[in-house]
Amino acid sequence: AMLGAAIRAFPADGKGSRLGKLVLDAALLALVEDDRALAAVAAAALTARKDLEAPVASARAFATAVVARLGGQRIDAAAFPLGEASPAFVLVDAWGRADATRVASLQAITDPANLHIGVVASHVYLPLWFLRAQAEAASGDVARALISLDEVLRPGAYAPTRGTVIGRALALRAELLTRAGRAGEAAAVQAELARLTGAR
């Protein structure tokens, strides 16, 4: 609700890069929470803007793709700068289906040598690391998945998208630690998750 309100209240002559970041964050939250109303608000926010910088165009394409995903429709990769190679495209396409078949592609897209800063907002990468960990876990590589989760749980820089995936990342870490026979560590992570969510 807060992100949607912020987008609606954004000045018509406001800086496109700031609106683009808001749209990306709102669209990701909509994707994660299956919130079609928020997705629609995010997708509509940049439709009237012209001559968008690449990261803002990526945010617009991402928001439009989230509407498509939530509606069971095909995602238009051509709308993204870099097409199917866009980290934003990979994020919306792989969310909820990061199985073992996607390990190689998610490892490649998060490889520091392949980063596309300047084409997409940098905070698109943190949820991609979460998807990478999911795919690695699905492939049976628990050790590698735990390393990938560290990029979400202990990032080197602040990313606003962390809050959207932190609960799921902690739950996956607890599950993986249990699978690895590290019950004490798993219990500590579960306690941290309970504090975060207010669960008892």
Backbone as JSON, one array per atom type, in Angstrom:
{
  "sequence": "AMLGAAIRAFPADGKGSRLGKLVLDAALLALVEDDRALAAVAAAALTARKDLEAPVASARAFATAVVARLGGQRIDAAAFPLGEASPAFVLVDAWGRADATRVASLQAITDPANLHIGVVASHVYLPLWFLRAQAEAASGDVARALISLDEVLRPGAYAPTRGTVIGRALALRAELLTRAGRAGEAAAVQAELARLTGAR",
  "N": [[0.83, -1.2, 0.0], [1.95, 1.23, 0.77], [3.99, 1.61, -1.13], [2.48, 1.73, -3.47], [0.98, 4.05, -2.97], [3.05, 5.9, -2.86], [3.93, 5.86, -5.5], [1.66, 6.79, -6.84], [1.57, 9.37, -5.84], [3.79, 10.51, -6.89], [5.54, 13.2, -8.36], [4.59, 14.58, -11.54], [6.61, 15.74, -12.99], [8.77, 14.68, -11.8], [11.97, 13.11, -11.12], [12.92, 10.68, -13.43], [14.56, 8.45, -12.89], [14.3, 8.02, -10.16], [11.59, 7.4, -9.94], [11.6, 5.11, -11.47], [13.03, 3.31, -9.82], [11.24, 3.1, -7.69], [9.09, 1.91, -9.04], [10.22, -0.55, -9.82], [10.72, -1.72, -7.3], [8.1, -1.86, -6.27], [6.85, -3.49, -8.17], [8.28, -5.87, -7.87], [7.55, -6.56, -5.23], [4.83, -6.94, -5.69], [4.94, -9.15, -7.38], [6.06, -11.1, -5.69], [4.16, -11.24, -3.64], [1.87, -11.79, -5.0], [0.17, -9.71, -5.81], [-2.04, -8.23, -7.61], [-3.23, -5.74, -7.92], [-1.33, -3.87, -6.99], [0.66, -4.45, -8.83], [-0.51, -3.51, -11.18], [-0.63, -0.76, -10.69], [2.1, -0.16, -10.58], [2.88, -0.87, -13.19], [1.54, 1.0, -14.72], [2.75, 3.38, -14.15], [4.91, 4.42, -15.63], [4.14, 4.61, -18.22], [3.52, 6.88, -19.74], [5.87, 8.2, -20.03], [8.67, 9.27, -21.98], [11.65, 8.53, -23.92], [13.28, 7.03, -22.1], [15.88, 6.35, -19.74], [18.07, 3.49, -19.72], [17.94, 1.87, -17.25], [15.45, 2.72, -16.25], [13.72, 2.09, -18.32], [14.02, -0.65, -18.15], [12.83, -1.1, -15.66], [10.18, -0.38, -16.26], [9.55, -2.33, -18.18], [9.84, -4.59, -16.59], [7.79, -4.23, -14.66], [5.53, -4.36, -16.33], [5.83, -6.96, -17.22], [5.46, -8.34, -14.84], [2.73, -7.96, -14.39], [1.83, -9.5, -16.54], [2.84, -12.07, -15.81], [1.42, -12.57, -13.41], [-1.08, -12.66, -14.41], [-1.06, -14.93, -15.89], [-0.08, -14.77, -18.46], [1.97, -14.46, -21.45], [5.35, -13.34, -21.21], [6.85, -10.48, -22.55], [9.85, -10.48, -23.83], [11.2, -8.82, -25.52], [10.67, -6.23, -24.78], [12.46, -5.53, -22.86], [15.53, -3.86, -22.27], [18.34, -5.5, -23.46], [16.86, -7.8, -23.78], [16.11, -11.26, -23.44], [18.42, -11.67, -22.05], [18.45, -9.83, -20.08], [18.84, -9.02, -16.67], [16.56, -8.25, -15.26], [14.51, -9.37, -16.75], [15.12, -12.1, -16.43], [14.68, -12.34, -13.7], [11.85, -11.91, -13.35], [10.91, -13.94, -14.96], [11.94, -16.27, -13.81], [11.01, -16.3, -11.22], [9.47, -18.13, -8.67], [9.8, -20.48, -10.04], [12.36, -21.51, -9.93], [14.04, -23.96, -10.51], [16.18, -26.93, -10.68], [16.95, -26.91, -13.34], [17.56, -24.34, -13.94], [19.92, -23.57, -12.82], [22.46, -23.01, -14.1], [21.91, -20.72, -15.68], [21.11, -18.84, -13.77], [23.36, -18.7, -12.17], [25.1, -17.62, -14.01], [23.94, -15.11, -14.56], [24.25, -13.77, -12.18], [26.93, -13.67, -11.84], [29.73, -11.76, -11.01], [31.27, -10.84, -13.14], [29.5, -10.49, -15.14], [27.72, -8.45, -14.67], [25.22, -5.94, -15.24], [25.2, -3.17, -14.57], [23.87, 0.01, -14.86], [22.29, -0.64, -16.92], [20.28, -2.02, -15.71], [18.73, -1.43, -12.52], [20.83, -1.69, -9.69], [19.85, -3.07, -7.47], [18.31, -5.14, -8.39], [19.7, -7.43, -8.4], [19.91, -8.7, -5.89], [17.46, -10.21, -5.24], [17.82, -12.0, -7.33], [20.0, -13.49, -6.5], [18.77, -14.87, -4.45], [17.01, -16.5, -5.94], [18.93, -17.95, -7.32], [20.05, -19.39, -5.19], [17.83, -20.97, -4.51], [17.6, -22.54, -6.85], [20.06, -23.88, -6.83], [19.78, -25.31, -4.46], [17.66, -26.95, -5.2], [18.97, -28.52, -7.01], [20.47, -30.06, -5.41], [22.81, -29.11, -4.35], [23.61, -28.14, -1.58], [25.58, -26.82, -0.08], [26.61, -24.86, -1.84], [24.27, -23.42, -2.26], [23.83, -22.3, 0.27], [25.97, -20.55, 0.39], [25.28, -18.78, -1.64], [22.96, -17.71, -0.53], [24.04, -16.11, 1.43], [24.63, -13.79, 0.07], [22.24, -12.55, 0.04], [21.42, -12.4, 2.7], [23.57, -11.26, 4.0], [24.43, -8.84, 2.6], [26.79, -6.88, 0.67], [26.19, -4.26, 0.26], [23.53, -1.92, 0.83], [20.27, -2.81, -0.26], [17.09, -2.04, -1.4], [15.36, -4.05, -2.13], [15.87, -6.18, -0.51], [14.26, -6.43, 1.77], [11.94, -7.47, 0.72], [12.45, -10.11, 0.13], [13.66, -11.22, 2.33], [12.4, -12.77, 4.37], [11.71, -15.16, 3.05], [14.25, -15.95, 2.3], [15.48, -16.45, 4.78], [13.87, -18.58, 5.65], [14.52, -20.5, 3.72], [17.23, -20.81, 4.27], [17.13, -21.93, 6.85], [15.89, -24.35, 6.24], [17.85, -25.53, 4.59], [20.03, -25.74, 6.32], [19.01, -27.58, 8.1], [18.8, -29.78, 6.4], [21.49, -30.2, 6.04], [22.24, -31.23, 8.43], [22.69, -29.51, 10.51], [21.33, -28.75, 12.99], [21.18, -27.05, 15.24], [22.02, -24.54, 14.29], [20.05, -24.16, 12.4], [17.79, -23.9, 14.04], [18.38, -21.48, 15.28], [18.19, -19.73, 13.12], [15.51, -20.06, 12.5], [14.4, -18.94, 14.76], [15.21, -16.31, 14.43], [13.75, -15.7, 12.15], [11.16, -15.91, 13.2], [11.17, -13.75, 14.95], [11.34, -11.72, 13.1], [8.93, -11.92, 11.69], [7.07, -11.83, 13.65], [5.98, -14.11, 14.58], [5.05, -16.79, 16.8]],
  "CA": [[0.0, 0.0, 0.0], [2.81, 2.39, 0.85], [4.65, 1.79, -2.42], [1.47, 2.17, -4.42], [0.67, 5.44, -2.66], [4.21, 6.71, -3.24], [3.92, 5.97, -6.96], [0.54, 7.67, -7.24], [1.87, 10.74, -5.42], [5.05, 10.96, -7.48], [5.29, 14.36, -9.24], [4.64, 14.31, -12.98], [7.9, 16.19, -13.5], [9.81, 14.11, -10.94], [13.09, 12.44, -11.79], [12.55, 9.35, -13.91], [15.34, 7.38, -12.26], [13.71, 7.74, -8.84], [10.32, 6.7, -10.17], [11.95, 3.77, -11.95], [13.37, 2.47, -8.68], [9.98, 2.84, -6.99], [8.32, 0.97, -9.85], [10.86, -1.85, -9.71], [10.48, -2.26, -5.95], [6.67, -2.18, -6.14], [6.54, -4.62, -9.04], [8.83, -7.08, -7.24], [6.68, -6.9, -4.11], [3.59, -7.47, -6.27], [5.24, -10.5, -7.88], [6.29, -11.99, -4.55], [2.95, -11.35, -2.84], [0.74, -12.04, -5.9], [-0.69, -8.53, -5.62], [-2.31, -7.73, -8.96], [-3.55, -4.32, -7.87], [-0.06, -3.15, -6.92], [1.34, -4.65, -10.12], [-1.14, -2.62, -12.16], [-0.19, 0.6, -10.38], [3.5, -0.06, -10.98], [2.98, -0.95, -14.65], [0.98, 2.2, -15.34], [3.43, 4.59, -13.71], [5.89, 4.95, -16.58], [3.65, 4.45, -19.6], [3.47, 8.16, -20.47], [7.2, 8.8, -20.11], [9.38, 8.99, -23.22], [13.11, 8.63, -23.89], [13.7, 6.55, -20.79], [17.2, 5.74, -19.58], [17.96, 2.02, -19.73], [17.42, 1.27, -16.01], [14.04, 3.05, -16.1], [13.04, 1.25, -19.3], [14.02, -2.0, -17.57], [11.81, -1.12, -14.6], [8.87, -0.38, -16.91], [9.35, -3.66, -18.78], [9.68, -5.53, -15.48], [6.45, -4.07, -14.1], [4.58, -4.88, -17.31], [5.98, -8.41, -17.22], [4.84, -8.86, -13.61], [1.29, -8.03, -14.67], [1.64, -10.66, -17.41], [3.05, -13.3, -15.04], [0.33, -12.77, -12.46], [-2.28, -12.94, -15.19], [-0.89, -16.17, -16.64], [0.17, -14.45, -19.86], [3.35, -14.53, -21.91], [6.19, -12.18, -20.97], [7.47, -9.96, -23.76], [11.27, -10.24, -23.57], [11.68, -7.74, -26.4], [10.46, -4.94, -24.12], [13.58, -5.28, -21.95], [16.89, -3.68, -22.78], [19.07, -6.78, -23.41], [15.97, -8.92, -24.08], [16.13, -12.37, -22.5], [19.65, -11.59, -21.25], [18.28, -8.82, -19.05], [18.62, -9.55, -15.32], [15.17, -8.01, -14.85], [13.69, -10.4, -17.41], [15.39, -13.38, -15.77], [14.03, -12.31, -12.38], [10.4, -12.1, -13.44], [10.66, -15.23, -15.61], [12.34, -17.4, -12.96], [10.4, -16.26, -9.89], [8.51, -19.19, -8.42], [10.11, -21.68, -10.8], [13.83, -21.63, -9.96], [14.38, -25.36, -10.25], [17.55, -27.32, -11.01], [17.26, -26.62, -14.74], [17.94, -22.92, -14.08], [21.15, -23.28, -12.07], [23.5, -22.4, -14.92], [21.53, -19.38, -16.11], [21.1, -17.95, -12.61], [24.75, -18.49, -11.78], [25.7, -16.72, -15.0], [23.39, -13.75, -14.48], [24.73, -13.15, -10.95], [28.4, -13.64, -11.87], [30.19, -10.36, -11.02], [31.82, -10.48, -14.45], [28.4, -10.3, -16.1], [26.76, -7.47, -14.17], [24.8, -4.92, -16.2], [24.91, -1.93, -13.88], [23.68, 1.04, -15.88], [21.19, -1.11, -17.76], [19.24, -2.3, -14.72], [19.06, -0.96, -11.17], [21.68, -2.68, -9.04], [19.17, -3.9, -6.46], [17.64, -6.29, -9.0], [20.54, -8.62, -8.25], [19.73, -9.4, -4.62], [16.5, -11.31, -5.39], [18.36, -13.02, -8.24], [20.8, -14.39, -5.67], [17.83, -15.77, -3.77], [16.6, -17.51, -6.92], [20.09, -18.82, -7.55], [20.13, -20.33, -4.06], [16.73, -21.93, -4.67], [17.93, -23.48, -7.92], [21.17, -24.72, -6.36], [19.2, -26.24, -3.49], [16.86, -27.94, -5.95], [19.9, -29.43, -7.69], [21.13, -30.86, -4.38], [24.06, -28.48, -3.92], [23.25, -27.38, -0.38], [26.69, -25.96, 0.32], [26.64, -23.72, -2.75], [23.06, -22.63, -2.02], [24.04, -21.52, 1.49], [26.88, -19.45, 0.04], [24.49, -17.82, -2.41], [22.05, -17.02, 0.39], [24.79, -15.07, 2.14], [24.55, -12.55, -0.71], [20.94, -11.95, 0.39], [21.32, -12.18, 4.15], [24.7, -10.41, 4.42], [24.87, -8.15, 1.38], [27.86, -5.9, 0.84], [25.61, -2.91, 0.17], [22.08, -1.89, 1.05], [19.38, -2.92, -1.42], [15.72, -1.99, -0.89], [14.66, -5.3, -2.44], [16.17, -7.2, 0.5], [13.12, -6.61, 2.64], [10.9, -8.25, 0.04], [12.79, -11.54, 0.05], [14.41, -11.65, 3.51], [11.7, -13.84, 5.07], [11.87, -16.38, 2.26], [15.66, -16.34, 2.35], [15.72, -17.06, 6.09], [13.2, -19.88, 5.67], [15.31, -21.42, 2.91], [18.47, -21.1, 5.01], [16.8, -22.87, 7.93], [15.64, -25.65, 5.6], [19.11, -26.08, 4.1], [20.84, -26.12, 7.48], [18.42, -28.83, 8.59], [19.22, -30.83, 5.46], [22.93, -30.41, 6.22], [22.46, -31.8, 9.75], [23.13, -28.44, 11.41], [20.03, -28.44, 13.6], [21.29, -25.9, 16.14], [22.04, -23.32, 13.46], [18.71, -24.04, 11.79], [16.88, -23.4, 15.07], [18.68, -20.07, 15.48], [17.64, -19.01, 11.97], [14.05, -20.08, 12.65], [14.08, -17.96, 15.81], [15.37, -14.99, 13.8], [12.59, -15.53, 11.26], [9.99, -15.68, 14.05], [11.25, -12.36, 15.42], [11.07, -10.84, 11.95], [7.53, -12.01, 11.27], [6.2, -11.69, 14.81], [5.38, -15.4, 14.87], [5.4, -17.37, 18.11]],
  "C": [[0.86, 1.25, 0.0], [3.5, 2.67, -0.48], [3.67, 2.29, -3.47], [1.12, 3.63, -4.22], [1.81, 6.36, -3.08], [4.27, 6.9, -4.75], [2.83, 6.92, -7.42], [0.86, 9.14, -6.92], [3.11, 11.31, -6.08], [4.78, 12.11, -8.46], [5.44, 14.02, -10.71], [5.98, 14.72, -13.58], [9.05, 15.69, -12.63], [10.84, 13.34, -11.73], [12.73, 11.01, -12.15], [13.29, 8.23, -13.23], [14.78, 7.02, -10.89], [12.39, 6.99, -8.99], [10.6, 5.28, -10.64], [12.28, 2.82, -10.81], [12.13, 2.12, -7.86], [9.17, 1.78, -7.72], [8.9, -0.43, -9.76], [10.56, -2.5, -8.37], [9.03, -2.69, -5.77], [6.31, -3.4, -6.97], [7.08, -5.92, -8.46], [7.96, -7.51, -6.07], [5.37, -7.5, -4.62], [3.79, -8.9, -6.76], [5.34, -11.49, -6.73], [4.99, -12.26, -3.79], [1.7, -11.64, -3.68], [-0.31, -10.93, -5.78], [-0.93, -7.87, -6.98], [-2.62, -6.25, -8.97], [-2.28, -3.47, -7.83], [0.7, -3.28, -8.23], [0.79, -3.7, -11.18], [-0.71, -1.18, -11.95], [1.25, 0.81, -10.86], [3.64, -0.02, -12.5], [2.5, 0.32, -15.33], [1.83, 3.44, -15.11], [4.33, 5.22, -14.76], [5.4, 4.94, -18.02], [3.69, 5.74, -20.39], [4.85, 8.78, -20.65], [7.93, 8.34, -21.37], [10.89, 9.09, -22.98], [13.68, 8.21, -22.54], [15.15, 6.07, -20.82], [17.02, 4.24, -19.4], [17.45, 1.44, -18.42], [15.92, 1.55, -15.81], [13.21, 2.24, -17.11], [12.97, -0.19, -18.82], [12.95, -2.13, -16.5], [10.41, -1.15, -15.2], [8.57, -1.75, -17.51], [9.11, -4.7, -17.7], [8.27, -5.45, -14.91], [5.38, -4.61, -15.04], [4.62, -6.41, -17.34], [5.38, -9.04, -15.97], [3.33, -8.97, -13.78], [0.99, -9.25, -15.53], [1.78, -11.97, -16.64], [1.88, -13.59, -14.11], [-0.97, -13.08, -13.17], [-2.18, -14.19, -16.04], [-0.64, -15.94, -18.12], [1.66, -14.52, -20.18], [4.09, -13.23, -21.61], [6.86, -11.77, -22.27], [8.92, -9.6, -23.48], [11.79, -9.06, -24.37], [11.53, -6.36, -25.77], [11.62, -4.56, -23.2], [14.84, -4.89, -22.72], [17.68, -4.97, -22.51], [18.17, -7.99, -23.63], [16.03, -10.0, -23.02], [17.39, -12.41, -21.65], [19.55, -10.56, -20.13], [18.1, -9.48, -17.68], [17.18, -9.35, -14.85], [14.24, -9.02, -15.5], [13.87, -11.75, -16.71], [14.69, -13.45, -14.42], [12.54, -12.6, -12.48], [10.07, -13.46, -14.06], [10.92, -16.4, -14.66], [11.64, -17.41, -11.6], [9.34, -17.36, -9.75], [8.77, -20.46, -9.19], [11.62, -21.85, -10.98], [14.23, -23.04, -9.57], [15.8, -25.66, -10.74], [17.92, -26.99, -12.45], [17.75, -25.18, -14.94], [19.25, -22.58, -13.36], [22.15, -22.51, -12.92], [23.15, -20.97, -15.3], [21.54, -18.4, -14.95], [22.5, -17.71, -12.07], [25.42, -17.51, -12.74], [25.23, -15.29, -14.82], [23.87, -13.01, -13.23], [26.25, -13.12, -10.85], [28.86, -12.18, -11.93], [30.77, -9.9, -12.36], [30.74, -10.14, -15.46], [27.39, -9.24, -15.67], [26.48, -6.39, -15.21], [24.36, -3.65, -15.48], [24.89, -0.8, -14.92], [22.62, 0.66, -16.88], [20.0, -1.48, -16.9], [19.68, -1.7, -13.39], [19.82, -2.07, -10.44], [20.93, -3.58, -8.08], [18.29, -4.99, -7.06], [18.42, -7.58, -8.72], [20.29, -9.38, -6.95], [18.65, -10.48, -4.71], [16.95, -12.37, -6.38], [19.27, -13.99, -7.48], [19.91, -15.36, -4.89], [17.36, -16.88, -4.72], [17.73, -18.47, -7.24], [20.21, -19.85, -6.43], [19.02, -21.38, -4.14], [17.07, -22.98, -5.72], [19.05, -24.42, -7.5], [20.67, -25.73, -5.33], [18.41, -27.33, -4.18], [17.75, -28.95, -6.66], [20.64, -30.32, -6.71], [22.41, -30.27, -3.86], [23.78, -27.54, -2.74], [24.35, -26.4, 0.0], [26.75, -24.7, -0.55], [25.42, -22.82, -2.52], [23.21, -21.77, -0.77], [24.98, -20.34, 1.23], [26.12, -18.37, -0.73], [23.53, -17.04, -1.51], [22.76, -15.94, 1.19], [24.74, -13.74, 1.4], [23.24, -11.81, -0.43], [20.94, -11.52, 1.85], [22.43, -11.28, 4.68], [25.26, -9.66, 3.22], [25.96, -7.11, 1.67], [27.37, -4.47, 0.81], [24.1, -3.01, 0.36], [21.32, -2.03, -0.27], [17.95, -2.93, -0.9], [14.92, -3.26, -1.16], [14.9, -6.39, -1.39], [14.97, -7.48, 1.38], [12.03, -7.47, 2.04], [11.17, -9.74, 0.09], [13.42, -12.08, 1.33], [13.72, -12.81, 4.23], [11.86, -15.17, 4.36], [13.31, -16.88, 2.29], [16.0, -17.0, 3.68], [15.08, -18.44, 6.17], [13.99, -20.91, 4.87], [16.61, -21.78, 3.62], [18.21, -22.11, 6.12], [16.59, -24.28, 7.36], [16.95, -26.31, 5.17], [20.02, -26.51, 5.24], [20.32, -27.41, 8.09], [18.85, -29.99, 7.71], [20.7, -31.17, 5.64], [23.26, -30.99, 7.6], [22.93, -30.79, 10.78], [21.9, -27.89, 12.14], [20.09, -27.21, 14.5], [21.28, -24.58, 15.37], [20.68, -23.08, 12.82], [17.72, -23.46, 12.79], [17.11, -21.9, 15.31], [18.11, -19.22, 14.34], [16.11, -18.95, 12.07], [13.61, -19.08, 13.72], [14.2, -16.54, 15.26], [14.18, -14.69, 12.89], [11.34, -15.24, 12.07], [9.99, -14.25, 14.59], [10.89, -11.38, 14.3], [9.59, -10.79, 11.62], [6.55, -11.82, 12.42], [5.52, -12.99, 15.17], [5.86, -15.89, 16.23], [5.51, -18.87, 17.98]]
}
